[in-house]
Amino acid sequence: MLRYCLHRLLIGLGMLLALTILIFVLLQLTPGDPIDAYINPNAP
């Protein structure tokens, strides 16, 4: 049971890391500033 829990924990941490990197890359690829786009939706 301990091995199963550790396995699931490692998979969860890997998914969290992958999602963090994916979100970071997608935010870097968007033009302009993410905060400016949030405040002013008409900004390019």
PyMOL Python script that loads the backbone (N, CA, C, O; Angstrom):
from pymol import cmd

cmd.read_pdbstr("""\
ATOM      1  N   MET A   1       0.821  -1.194   0.000  1.00  0.00           N
ATOM      2  CA  MET A   1       0.000   0.000   0.000  1.00  0.00           C
ATOM      3  C   MET A   1       0.867   1.261   0.000  1.00  0.00           C
ATOM      4  O   MET A   1       0.542   2.249  -0.659  1.00  0.00           O
ATOM      5  N   LEU A   2       1.962   1.214   0.740  1.00  0.00           N
ATOM      6  CA  LEU A   2       2.860   2.368   0.781  1.00  0.00           C
ATOM      7  C   LEU A   2       3.465   2.617  -0.594  1.00  0.00           C
ATOM      8  O   LEU A   2       3.604   3.764  -1.019  1.00  0.00           O
ATOM      9  N   ARG A   3       3.821   1.552  -1.279  1.00  0.00           N
ATOM     10  CA  ARG A   3       4.399   1.695  -2.617  1.00  0.00           C
ATOM     11  C   ARG A   3       3.394   2.329  -3.577  1.00  0.00           C
ATOM     12  O   ARG A   3       3.764   3.168  -4.399  1.00  0.00           O
ATOM     13  N   TYR A   4       2.138   1.934  -3.475  1.00  0.00           N
ATOM     14  CA  TYR A   4       1.088   2.497  -4.322  1.00  0.00           C
ATOM     15  C   TYR A   4       0.922   3.992  -4.050  1.00  0.00           C
ATOM     16  O   TYR A   4       0.822   4.791  -4.982  1.00  0.00           O
ATOM     17  N   CYS A   5       0.892   4.364  -2.776  1.00  0.00           N
ATOM     18  CA  CYS A   5       0.727   5.778  -2.419  1.00  0.00           C
ATOM     19  C   CYS A   5       1.907   6.605  -2.909  1.00  0.00           C
ATOM     20  O   CYS A   5       1.712   7.712  -3.412  1.00  0.00           O
ATOM     21  N   LEU A   6       3.116   6.096  -2.773  1.00  0.00           N
ATOM     22  CA  LEU A   6       4.290   6.817  -3.256  1.00  0.00           C
ATOM     23  C   LEU A   6       4.260   6.963  -4.771  1.00  0.00           C
ATOM     24  O   LEU A   6       4.618   8.009  -5.312  1.00  0.00           O
ATOM     25  N   HIS A   7       3.831   5.910  -5.445  1.00  0.00           N
ATOM     26  CA  HIS A   7       3.727   5.951  -6.904  1.00  0.00           C
ATOM     27  C   HIS A   7       2.731   7.016  -7.337  1.00  0.00           C
ATOM     28  O   HIS A   7       3.017   7.801  -8.241  1.00  0.00           O
ATOM     29  N   ARG A   8       1.567   7.052  -6.701  1.00  0.00           N
ATOM     30  CA  ARG A   8       0.551   8.053  -7.040  1.00  0.00           C
ATOM     31  C   ARG A   8       1.036   9.463  -6.717  1.00  0.00           C
ATOM     32  O   ARG A   8       0.745  10.403  -7.456  1.00  0.00           O
ATOM     33  N   LEU A   9       1.770   9.615  -5.622  1.00  0.00           N
ATOM     34  CA  LEU A   9       2.304  10.919  -5.245  1.00  0.00           C
ATOM     35  C   LEU A   9       3.308  11.406  -6.279  1.00  0.00           C
ATOM     36  O   LEU A   9       3.286  12.579  -6.653  1.00  0.00           O
ATOM     37  N   LEU A  10       4.184  10.529  -6.745  1.00  0.00           N
ATOM     38  CA  LEU A  10       5.164  10.908  -7.759  1.00  0.00           C
ATOM     39  C   LEU A  10       4.488  11.264  -9.080  1.00  0.00           C
ATOM     40  O   LEU A  10       4.901  12.207  -9.754  1.00  0.00           O
ATOM     41  N   ILE A  11       3.469  10.527  -9.446  1.00  0.00           N
ATOM     42  CA  ILE A  11       2.732  10.847 -10.669  1.00  0.00           C
ATOM     43  C   ILE A  11       2.058  12.211 -10.527  1.00  0.00           C
ATOM     44  O   ILE A  11       2.077  13.016 -11.459  1.00  0.00           O
ATOM     45  N   GLY A  12       1.469  12.468  -9.374  1.00  0.00           N
ATOM     46  CA  GLY A  12       0.822  13.759  -9.142  1.00  0.00           C
ATOM     47  C   GLY A  12       1.806  14.909  -9.196  1.00  0.00           C
ATOM     48  O   GLY A  12       1.500  15.953  -9.773  1.00  0.00           O
ATOM     49  N   LEU A  13       2.983  14.742  -8.609  1.00  0.00           N
ATOM     50  CA  LEU A  13       3.997  15.788  -8.645  1.00  0.00           C
ATOM     51  C   LEU A  13       4.506  16.019 -10.066  1.00  0.00           C
ATOM     52  O   LEU A  13       4.758  17.157 -10.462  1.00  0.00           O
ATOM     53  N   GLY A  14       4.654  14.947 -10.824  1.00  0.00           N
ATOM     54  CA  GLY A  14       5.073  15.076 -12.220  1.00  0.00           C
ATOM     55  C   GLY A  14       4.046  15.830 -13.046  1.00  0.00           C
ATOM     56  O   GLY A  14       4.399  16.675 -13.868  1.00  0.00           O
ATOM     57  N   MET A  15       2.777  15.524 -12.826  1.00  0.00           N
ATOM     58  CA  MET A  15       1.716  16.231 -13.547  1.00  0.00           C
ATOM     59  C   MET A  15       1.679  17.706 -13.156  1.00  0.00           C
ATOM     60  O   MET A  15       1.476  18.571 -14.009  1.00  0.00           O
ATOM     61  N   LEU A  16       1.874  17.992 -11.881  1.00  0.00           N
ATOM     62  CA  LEU A  16       1.889  19.383 -11.424  1.00  0.00           C
ATOM     63  C   LEU A  16       3.039  20.151 -12.063  1.00  0.00           C
ATOM     64  O   LEU A  16       2.866  21.293 -12.488  1.00  0.00           O
ATOM     65  N   LEU A  17       4.200  19.533 -12.130  1.00  0.00           N
ATOM     66  CA  LEU A  17       5.354  20.170 -12.766  1.00  0.00           C
ATOM     67  C   LEU A  17       5.099  20.395 -14.254  1.00  0.00           C
ATOM     68  O   LEU A  17       5.400  21.467 -14.780  1.00  0.00           O
ATOM     69  N   ALA A  18       4.548  19.396 -14.931  1.00  0.00           N
ATOM     70  CA  ALA A  18       4.272  19.520 -16.364  1.00  0.00           C
ATOM     71  C   ALA A  18       3.246  20.623 -16.636  1.00  0.00           C
ATOM     72  O   ALA A  18       3.409  21.399 -17.577  1.00  0.00           O
ATOM     73  N   LEU A  19       2.204  20.695 -15.829  1.00  0.00           N
ATOM     74  CA  LEU A  19       1.194  21.739 -16.022  1.00  0.00           C
ATOM     75  C   LEU A  19       1.763  23.123 -15.746  1.00  0.00           C
ATOM     76  O   LEU A  19       1.430  24.084 -16.440  1.00  0.00           O
ATOM     77  N   THR A  20       2.618  23.229 -14.735  1.00  0.00           N
ATOM     78  CA  THR A  20       3.242  24.512 -14.425  1.00  0.00           C
ATOM     79  C   THR A  20       4.098  24.988 -15.587  1.00  0.00           C
ATOM     80  O   THR A  20       4.034  26.157 -15.969  1.00  0.00           O
ATOM     81  N   ILE A  21       4.898  24.094 -16.149  1.00  0.00           N
ATOM     82  CA  ILE A  21       5.751  24.454 -17.283  1.00  0.00           C
ATOM     83  C   ILE A  21       4.901  24.815 -18.497  1.00  0.00           C
ATOM     84  O   ILE A  21       5.202  25.782 -19.197  1.00  0.00           O
ATOM     85  N   LEU A  22       3.848  24.050 -18.751  1.00  0.00           N
ATOM     86  CA  LEU A  22       2.974  24.322 -19.893  1.00  0.00           C
ATOM     87  C   LEU A  22       2.308  25.693 -19.771  1.00  0.00           C
ATOM     88  O   LEU A  22       2.275  26.452 -20.740  1.00  0.00           O
ATOM     89  N   ILE A  23       1.784  26.012 -18.603  1.00  0.00           N
ATOM     90  CA  ILE A  23       1.139  27.312 -18.404  1.00  0.00           C
ATOM     91  C   ILE A  23       2.151  28.438 -18.545  1.00  0.00           C
ATOM     92  O   ILE A  23       1.848  29.471 -19.141  1.00  0.00           O
ATOM     93  N   PHE A  24       3.353  28.251 -18.001  1.00  0.00           N
ATOM     94  CA  PHE A  24       4.392  29.271 -18.117  1.00  0.00           C
ATOM     95  C   PHE A  24       4.745  29.527 -19.578  1.00  0.00           C
ATOM     96  O   PHE A  24       4.846  30.679 -19.999  1.00  0.00           O
ATOM     97  N   VAL A  25       4.933  28.466 -20.348  1.00  0.00           N
ATOM     98  CA  VAL A  25       5.300  28.611 -21.759  1.00  0.00           C
ATOM     99  C   VAL A  25       4.172  29.282 -22.536  1.00  0.00           C
ATOM    100  O   VAL A  25       4.430  30.161 -23.358  1.00  0.00           O
ATOM    101  N   LEU A  26       2.936  28.882 -22.289  1.00  0.00           N
ATOM    102  CA  LEU A  26       1.816  29.498 -23.000  1.00  0.00           C
ATOM    103  C   LEU A  26       1.688  30.980 -22.666  1.00  0.00           C
ATOM    104  O   LEU A  26       1.362  31.779 -23.544  1.00  0.00           O
ATOM    105  N   LEU A  27       1.937  31.359 -21.420  1.00  0.00           N
ATOM    106  CA  LEU A  27       1.884  32.777 -21.061  1.00  0.00           C
ATOM    107  C   LEU A  27       3.025  33.556 -21.688  1.00  0.00           C
ATOM    108  O   LEU A  27       2.861  34.733 -22.008  1.00  0.00           O
ATOM    109  N   GLN A  28       4.177  32.928 -21.870  1.00  0.00           N
ATOM    110  CA  GLN A  28       5.308  33.610 -22.488  1.00  0.00           C
ATOM    111  C   GLN A  28       5.095  33.789 -23.991  1.00  0.00           C
ATOM    112  O   GLN A  28       5.624  34.734 -24.576  1.00  0.00           O
ATOM    113  N   LEU A  29       4.334  32.902 -24.620  1.00  0.00           N
ATOM    114  CA  LEU A  29       4.104  32.984 -26.061  1.00  0.00           C
ATOM    115  C   LEU A  29       3.046  34.017 -26.438  1.00  0.00           C
ATOM    116  O   LEU A  29       3.001  34.460 -27.585  1.00  0.00           O
ATOM    117  N   THR A  30       2.204  34.403 -25.496  1.00  0.00           N
ATOM    118  CA  THR A  30       1.165  35.377 -25.818  1.00  0.00           C
ATOM    119  C   THR A  30       1.778  36.762 -25.981  1.00  0.00           C
ATOM    120  O   THR A  30       2.706  37.119 -25.254  1.00  0.00           O
ATOM    121  N   PRO A  31       1.267  37.547 -26.929  1.00  0.00           N
ATOM    122  CA  PRO A  31       1.798  38.903 -27.105  1.00  0.00           C
ATOM    123  C   PRO A  31       1.332  39.819 -25.976  1.00  0.00           C
ATOM    124  O   PRO A  31       0.227  39.671 -25.454  1.00  0.00           O
ATOM    125  N   GLY A  32       2.178  40.750 -25.616  1.00  0.00           N
ATOM    126  CA  GLY A  32       1.828  41.728 -24.595  1.00  0.00           C
ATOM    127  C   GLY A  32       2.018  41.194 -23.186  1.00  0.00           C
ATOM    128  O   GLY A  32       2.614  40.138 -22.975  1.00  0.00           O
ATOM    129  N   ASP A  33       1.502  41.940 -22.238  1.00  0.00           N
ATOM    130  CA  ASP A  33       1.626  41.626 -20.826  1.00  0.00           C
ATOM    131  C   ASP A  33       0.350  40.931 -20.342  1.00  0.00           C
ATOM    132  O   ASP A  33      -0.743  41.437 -20.595  1.00  0.00           O
ATOM    133  N   PRO A  34       0.452  39.798 -19.661  1.00  0.00           N
ATOM    134  CA  PRO A  34      -0.762  39.116 -19.191  1.00  0.00           C
ATOM    135  C   PRO A  34      -1.607  39.977 -18.251  1.00  0.00           C
ATOM    136  O   PRO A  34      -2.835  39.898 -18.283  1.00  0.00           O
ATOM    137  N   ILE A  35      -0.970  40.792 -17.418  1.00  0.00           N
ATOM    138  CA  ILE A  35      -1.719  41.646 -16.496  1.00  0.00           C
ATOM    139  C   ILE A  35      -2.475  42.726 -17.274  1.00  0.00           C
ATOM    140  O   ILE A  35      -3.623  43.036 -16.959  1.00  0.00           O
ATOM    141  N   ASP A  36      -1.829  43.288 -18.282  1.00  0.00           N
ATOM    142  CA  ASP A  36      -2.487  44.304 -19.104  1.00  0.00           C
ATOM    143  C   ASP A  36      -3.681  43.703 -19.843  1.00  0.00           C
ATOM    144  O   ASP A  36      -4.723  44.346 -19.965  1.00  0.00           O
ATOM    145  N   ALA A  37      -3.536  42.497 -20.326  1.00  0.00           N
ATOM    146  CA  ALA A  37      -4.638  41.828 -21.015  1.00  0.00           C
ATOM    147  C   ALA A  37      -5.785  41.536 -20.049  1.00  0.00           C
ATOM    148  O   ALA A  37      -6.950  41.562 -20.448  1.00  0.00           O
ATOM    149  N   TYR A  38      -5.472  41.263 -18.802  1.00  0.00           N
ATOM    150  CA  TYR A  38      -6.508  41.002 -17.804  1.00  0.00           C
ATOM    151  C   TYR A  38      -7.248  42.289 -17.440  1.00  0.00           C
ATOM    152  O   TYR A  38      -8.472  42.291 -17.304  1.00  0.00           O
ATOM    153  N   ILE A  39      -6.501  43.376 -17.285  1.00  0.00           N
ATOM    154  CA  ILE A  39      -7.104  44.649 -16.894  1.00  0.00           C
ATOM    155  C   ILE A  39      -7.850  45.277 -18.068  1.00  0.00           C
ATOM    156  O   ILE A  39      -8.971  45.759 -17.911  1.00  0.00           O
ATOM    157  N   ASN A  40      -7.222  45.269 -19.248  1.00  0.00           N
ATOM    158  CA  ASN A  40      -7.808  45.893 -20.431  1.00  0.00           C
ATOM    159  C   ASN A  40      -8.031  44.823 -21.498  1.00  0.00           C
ATOM    160  O   ASN A  40      -7.096  44.492 -22.227  1.00  0.00           O
ATOM    161  N   PRO A  41      -9.234  44.275 -21.610  1.00  0.00           N
ATOM    162  CA  PRO A  41      -9.465  43.201 -22.591  1.00  0.00           C
ATOM    163  C   PRO A  41      -9.315  43.644 -24.041  1.00  0.00           C
ATOM    164  O   PRO A  41      -9.193  42.793 -24.922  1.00  0.00           O
ATOM    165  N   ASN A  42      -9.321  44.947 -24.318  1.00  0.00           N
ATOM    166  CA  ASN A  42      -9.166  45.443 -25.689  1.00  0.00           C
ATOM    167  C   ASN A  42      -7.709  45.595 -26.092  1.00  0.00           C
ATOM    168  O   ASN A  42      -7.422  45.946 -27.236  1.00  0.00           O
ATOM    169  N   ALA A  43      -6.790  45.339 -25.181  1.00  0.00           N
ATOM    170  CA  ALA A  43      -5.361  45.455 -25.493  1.00  0.00           C
ATOM    171  C   ALA A  43      -4.949  44.325 -26.430  1.00  0.00           C
ATOM    172  O   ALA A  43      -5.481  43.219 -26.335  1.00  0.00           O
ATOM    173  N   PRO A  44      -4.004  44.593 -27.336  1.00  0.00           N
ATOM    174  CA  PRO A  44      -3.585  43.549 -28.292  1.00  0.00           C
ATOM    175  C   PRO A  44      -2.815  42.434 -27.627  1.00  0.00           C
ATOM    176  O   PRO A  44      -2.397  41.489 -28.295  1.00  0.00           O
TER     177      PRO A  44
END
""", "prot")
cmd.dss("prot")
cmd.show_as("cartoon", "prot")
cmd.util.cbc("prot")
cmd.orient("prot")
